Amino acid sequence: MARNRKRRGEGLPVIDLTSMSLKTRNVFVDTPVFFNLNFNFKSAALESLAELGACGKAKVLLTKITEGEVEKQVAEAVRMAHAATSNARGEAKILSNIEGTQFKGLFDRWNQEKVLDEIRGQLKSFQKEAKVTMIPVNNVSVDKVFAKYFSSKPPFGTTADKKHEFPDAFVLAGLRDWCKDSDSMTCVISTDKGVCCSPNGPLIALTSLAQFLELLQQHARGEPRLAEISSSALPGSDRQSSRSACDSWLRA
C-alpha cells in the first residue's frame, strides 16, 4: 500500500456505484489515496471525510502502519521538493538580477524540518477532527500472514518484490480482525489492485474517496445534513455550505 506505482490504479475493476448498496459507513483510507491528494488535508475530499467523522456520520479507520507509511512518504516528498528548489535556484540564478518581487519567492530558502513538522501537524489535526479510530495490528496472526506469502495469495503476488506487501498484509488482516470482533464491515479505499476484498465483505473495495462520498450521498435519504456534507467534495459543490451544515448539526 505504500508504493507510489499504485497511484494510478492500473488494472482495477470499474465499479458501478448505481447498483451498489451502502453496507457500512466504516471507511479505511490507504496510503496511496493520501499520496494522490498530495497529502493535502485541506482538499475537498479529506475535509469532507473529516467532517463526516466529526459529525459521527462515518467512522474513519487507520492503522499505525498506514500512519507510518504516510509520514515516510511525506518526508520523502519534502526532501525531493527541497532538492528541486535548490537546483532551480542554481539553474535560474540569472533571474536574481531582476528587481522587484516577480522572482523573489524563487530564491527564498526554507527549512525542511519546519515544513515536515507542519505537514505532520496537519495529519494529526485531520486525525483529531475526523475522530480517527486506530485499528490494532499487534494481535494479527503472523503464521497466517506468512502462509499467504508462501502461497502467493493476496495481497502477495508472484513477483520477486512481493515481500514489500507485508505491511499491506498486516493492515488487511488487522481490519478483518476488527470487523470480525465488531461484527461489521469496512470500505477499503485503495488504488492497489492487490487488495483482496469482496462485495459481500467484510472488506469492500473502493478506488477513491469520491466513490465513498457518492455512495453516502446516494443513500442519504432522510438525512439532509449527510447528503450535504458527502456531496461537498463532488464536482460543482460548495465547501463552505457543507462546513456550515456540519457546524449546525454539532450545535443541535
C-alpha positions in Angstrom: 0.0 0.0 0.0 3.0 2.3 0.3 4.4 2.2 -3.1 3.8 5.1 -5.5 3.4 2.9 -8.5 -0.1 2.2 -7.3 -1.2 5.7 -7.5 -2.9 5.4 -11.0 -4.8 2.3 -10.1 -4.0 0.4 -13.3 -5.9 -2.8 -13.7 -8.5 -2.0 -11.2 -12.1 -3.0 -12.0 -14.7 -0.4 -12.9 -17.2 0.0 -10.1 -20.8 0.6 -10.9 -22.0 2.7 -8.0 -25.6 2.9 -9.2 -26.1 -0.8 -8.4 -24.1 -0.8 -5.2 -25.7 -0.6 -1.8 -24.1 1.1 1.2 -23.4 -1.7 3.6 -21.2 0.3 6.1 -20.1 3.8 7.0 -16.8 2.5 8.3 -14.0 3.6 5.9 -10.3 2.9 5.8 -8.1 5.2 3.7 -5.0 3.6 2.2 -1.6 5.3 1.9 -1.7 5.9 -2.0 -5.0 7.8 -1.5 -3.2 10.4 0.6 -0.4 10.4 -2.0 -2.7 11.1 -4.9 -4.2 14.0 -3.0 -0.7 15.4 -2.5 -1.1 15.0 1.3 -3.4 18.0 1.1 -5.5 17.7 4.3 -7.4 20.8 3.2 -8.6 19.1 0.0 -12.3 18.9 -0.5 -12.3 15.1 -0.2 -10.3 14.9 3.0 -12.1 17.9 4.6 -15.5 16.3 3.8 -14.3 13.0 5.3 -13.1 14.7 8.4 -16.4 16.5 8.8 -18.3 13.2 8.4 -16.2 11.7 11.1 -16.6 14.7 13.4 -20.4 14.5 13.0 -20.5 10.8 13.5 -21.8 10.2 10.0 -18.8 8.0 9.2 -16.3 6.1 11.1 -12.8 6.7 9.8 -10.2 4.0 10.3 -6.4 4.0 10.1 -3.6 1.8 11.4 -0.2 2.8 12.8 1.3 1.1 9.8 -0.6 3.4 7.5 0.2 6.4 9.6 3.9 5.5 9.4 3.7 5.0 5.6 2.1 8.4 5.1 4.7 10.1 7.3 7.5 8.4 5.5 6.2 9.4 2.1 5.7 13.0 3.3 9.3 13.1 4.4 10.5 11.8 1.0 8.3 14.3 -0.8 9.6 17.2 1.3 13.2 16.0 0.7 12.6 15.9 -3.1 11.0 19.3 -3.0 13.9 20.8 -1.2 16.4 19.4 -3.7 14.3 20.6 -6.6 14.0 24.1 -5.3 17.7 24.2 -4.5 18.5 23.1 -8.1 16.1 25.6 -9.5 17.8 28.4 -7.6 21.1 27.5 -9.1 19.9 27.0 -12.7 17.8 30.2 -12.6 20.3 32.4 -10.8 20.3 34.9 -13.7 16.7 35.9 -12.6 18.1 37.1 -9.2 19.3 40.2 -11.1 15.7 41.3 -11.8 14.5 43.9 -9.4 11.1 43.7 -7.8 9.1 40.8 -6.4 8.4 38.8 -9.6 11.0 36.2 -8.9 11.7 36.9 -5.2 10.0 33.8 -4.0 12.1 31.5 -6.1 15.2 32.5 -4.1 13.7 32.3 -0.7 15.2 29.4 1.3 13.1 27.2 3.5 13.8 24.7 6.3 12.9 21.0 5.6 12.2 20.1 9.2 9.8 23.0 9.7 7.9 22.1 6.6 7.8 18.5 7.6 6.6 19.3 11.1 3.8 21.5 9.6 2.5 18.7 7.4 2.8 16.2 10.2 0.8 18.6 12.3 -1.9 18.7 9.5 -2.1 14.9 9.6 -2.6 14.9 13.4 -5.2 17.6 13.1 -7.0 15.6 10.4 -7.0 12.5 12.7 -8.3 14.5 15.6 -11.1 16.3 13.7 -12.2 13.1 11.9 -12.1 11.2 15.2 -10.0 8.5 13.6 -10.1 5.1 15.1 -6.7 3.3 15.1 -7.1 -0.4 14.3 -4.6 -2.5 16.1 -2.4 -4.9 14.2 -0.3 -6.2 17.0 -2.5 -9.3 17.5 -2.5 -10.3 13.8 -1.5 -13.9 13.3 2.0 -13.9 11.9 1.6 -17.5 10.8 -1.5 -16.7 8.7 0.3 -13.8 7.0 3.3 -15.9 6.1 1.0 -18.7 4.9 -0.4 -16.2 2.4 3.2 -15.1 1.5 4.4 -18.6 0.7 1.2 -19.4 -1.2 1.3 -16.1 -3.1 -2.2 -15.2 -2.1 -3.4 -11.6 -2.0 -2.0 -9.1 -1.2 1.1 -11.1 -2.1 1.7 -11.7 -5.8 4.1 -13.9 -7.7 6.7 -11.2 -8.4 10.2 -11.1 -6.8 9.3 -8.0 -4.8 6.2 -9.5 -3.1 8.0 -9.1 0.2 7.1 -5.4 0.0 3.5 -6.4 0.6 4.0 -7.4 4.2 2.7 -4.0 5.5 -0.4 -4.5 3.3 -1.0 -8.0 4.7 -0.8 -6.9 8.3 -3.1 -3.9 7.7 -5.7 -6.0 5.9 -5.5 -8.8 8.5 -6.0 -6.2 11.3 -9.0 -4.7 9.5 -10.6 -8.2 9.1 -10.0 -9.0 12.7 -11.6 -5.7 13.8 -14.6 -6.3 11.5 -15.0 -9.8 13.0 -14.7 -8.5 16.6 -17.2 -5.7 15.9 -19.5 -7.7 13.7 -19.2 -5.0 11.0 -17.9 -4.3 7.5 -15.4 -1.7 6.2 -15.0 0.2 2.9 -11.3 0.0 1.9 -10.3 2.9 -0.3 -7.3 1.9 -2.2 -5.8 2.1 -5.7 -3.9 -1.2 -5.1 -5.4 -4.0 -7.2 -3.7 -6.4 -4.8 -6.2 -5.5 -2.0 -8.4 -8.6 -1.6 -11.9 -7.5 -0.9 -15.4 -8.8 -1.6 -18.7 -7.0 -2.3 -20.1 -9.2 0.5 -17.5 -8.0 3.0 -16.1 -7.8 5.5 -13.8 -5.6 3.4 -15.4 -3.7 0.5 -13.1 -2.2 -2.1 -13.5 1.3 -3.5 -10.8 3.1 -5.5 -11.4 6.7 -4.4 -12.8 8.9 -1.6 -15.2 10.3 -4.2 -16.8 6.9 -4.6 -17.4 6.6 -0.9 -18.8 10.1 -0.7 -21.0 9.5 -3.7 -22.4 6.3 -2.1 -23.1 8.2 1.1 -24.9 10.8 -1.0 -27.0 8.2 -2.8 -28.1 6.6 0.4 -28.6 9.7 2.5 -32.4 9.7 2.1 -33.9 11.3 5.2 -30.5 12.7 6.3 -30.1 16.1 4.5 -27.0 17.0 6.5 -25.3 13.8 5.5 -26.2 14.5 1.8 -24.9 18.0 2.0 -21.6 17.1 3.6 -21.0 14.0 1.4 -21.7 15.9 -1.8 -19.4 18.8 -0.9 -16.3 17.2 -2.4 -18.1 16.2 -5.7 -17.9 18.4 -8.8 -19.8 21.7 -8.6 -20.1 21.6 -4.8 -19.6 24.4 -2.3 -17.3 23.5 0.5 -18.4 26.3 2.8 -22.0 25.2 2.7 -21.0 21.7 3.9 -19.0 23.1 6.8 -22.0 25.2 7.9 -24.2 22.2 7.7 -21.8 20.2 10.0 -21.5 23.1 12.4 -25.3 23.3 12.6 -25.6 19.6 13.3 -23.0 19.8 16.0 -24.8 22.7 17.7 -28.2 21.0 17.5 
